[in-house]
């Protein structure tokens, strides 16, 4: 796996939230935040934004249109046809790690609806900040997220189950155990120290061969 600096990607207090998001939250975020983001988040089909929008349509149809807002980083807009009452905020590309960490901390749940992931870096980053993750139970990311322990693994590629996962995490977000388990998973398996030790073992075995 990719190593992560868990002293940077970590839970932070309100006073440490980036000023950009503090102001933004006061003006706009009056509801729980569902977070989604990637490089070319709205245009790279592999990242699954269309699946997420379909899941949001399911939640809207079930009466949850006013229960949360979606924040998208890695895009300024989307060319996809969107007919949703759920507010969507495109915040563009983030080049400042503190802004990214702040956004993870403000979110109630991170959604990674990718069709395929070798690993799933945004998932581990969010979990390191104590934010549960919803993803499809497929490819590399299913090794990062543990179903109903630190997030939710939906059936590939069913928008209905993805919607169920988002709602499940929102309903359990007040449970600090869920957030702590997410953080603990990263500390035990994806911290820079743990991963570098694994690389060291591999190189030593190769030398001995």
Residue pairs with C-beta under 8 A, 6 or more apart in sequence:
1 119
1 124
1 143
1 144
1 189
1 190
1 195
2 119
2 121
2 124
2 190
2 195
3 190
3 191
3 192
3 194
3 195
3 196
4 124
4 125
4 128
4 186
4 190
4 191
4 192
4 195
5 192
6 128
6 186
6 187
6 190
6 191
6 192
8 97
8 101
9 101
9 104
9 125
9 128
9 129
9 186
10 101
10 128
10 129
10 130
10 183
11 105
11 129
11 130
11 179
11 183
12 101
12 102
12 105
12 129
14 22
16 102
17 25
17 102
17 105
17 106
18 96
18 98
18 99
18 101
18 102
18 103
20 99
20 102
21 99
21 102
21 103
21 106
24 91
25 106
28 69
28 87
28 89
29 69
29 71
29 106
31 66
31 67
31 68
31 69
32 67
32 68
32 69
32 108
32 109
32 170
32 173
33 68
33 69
33 70
33 71
33 106
33 107
33 108
34 68
34 69
34 70
34 71
34 107
34 108
34 109
34 111
34 166
34 170
35 70
35 71
35 73
35 103
35 104
35 106
35 107
35 109
35 110
35 111
35 126
35 131
36 49
36 52
36 70
36 71
36 72
36 73
36 110
36 111
36 112
36 113
37 71
37 72
37 73
37 74
37 94
37 103
37 122
38 44
38 47
38 74
38 114
38 122
39 74
40 47
40 74
40 75
41 47
41 49
41 72
41 73
41 74
41 75
42 49
42 72
42 74
42 75
42 77
42 78
42 79
42 80
42 90
43 75
43 78
43 79
45 115
46 114
46 115
46 116
47 113
47 114
47 115
48 112
48 113
48 114
48 115
48 136
48 157
49 72
49 78
49 80
49 113
50 80
51 113
51 115
51 136
51 157
51 159
51 162
52 70
52 111
52 113
52 162
53 80
53 82
53 84
54 159
54 162
55 111
55 113
55 159
55 160
55 162
55 163
55 166
56 70
56 84
56 86
56 163
57 83
57 84
57 159
58 159
58 160
58 163
59 65
59 67
59 86
59 163
59 166
59 167
60 84
60 85
60 86
62 163
64 167
65 84
65 85
65 86
66 85
67 170
68 86
68 108
68 170
69 86
69 87
69 88
69 89
70 86
70 87
70 88
70 89
71 88
71 89
71 91
71 103
71 107
72 78
72 88
72 89
72 90
72 91
73 91
73 92
73 93
73 94
73 100
73 103
74 92
74 93
74 94
75 90
75 92
76 90
76 92
77 90
78 90
82 88
91 103
94 100
94 103
100 125
101 129
104 110
104 125
104 126
104 128
104 129
104 131
105 129
105 130
105 131
107 126
107 131
108 131
108 169
108 170
108 173
109 131
109 132
109 133
109 134
109 151
109 166
109 169
109 170
109 173
110 122
110 123
110 126
110 127
110 131
110 132
110 133
110 134
111 133
111 134
111 135
111 162
111 166
112 120
112 122
112 123
112 133
112 134
112 135
112 141
113 134
113 135
113 136
113 162
114 120
114 135
114 136
114 139
114 141
115 136
115 138
115 157
116 138
116 139
117 123
117 135
117 139
117 140
117 141
118 139
118 140
119 140
119 141
119 144
120 135
120 140
120 141
120 144
120 145
123 133
123 135
123 141
123 144
123 145
123 151
124 144
124 186
124 190
126 132
126 133
126 182
127 133
127 144
127 145
127 150
127 151
127 182
127 183
127 185
127 186
128 182
128 183
128 186
128 187
128 190
129 183
130 179
130 180
130 182
130 183
131 179
131 182
132 150
132 151
132 152
132 169
132 172
132 173
132 178
132 179
132 182
133 144
133 145
133 150
133 151
133 152
133 169
133 182
134 145
134 151
134 152
134 154
134 162
134 165
134 166
134 168
134 169
135 141
135 142
135 144
135 145
135 151
135 152
135 153
135 154
136 142
136 153
136 154
136 155
136 156
136 157
136 162
137 147
137 153
137 154
137 155
137 156
138 156
138 157
142 153
144 185
144 190
145 151
145 152
145 153
146 153
146 181
146 185
147 153
148 168
149 178
149 181
149 185
150 178
150 181
150 182
150 185
151 165
151 169
151 182
152 164
152 165
152 166
152 168
152 169
153 165
154 161
154 162
154 164
154 165
155 161
169 178
172 178
173 179
188 194
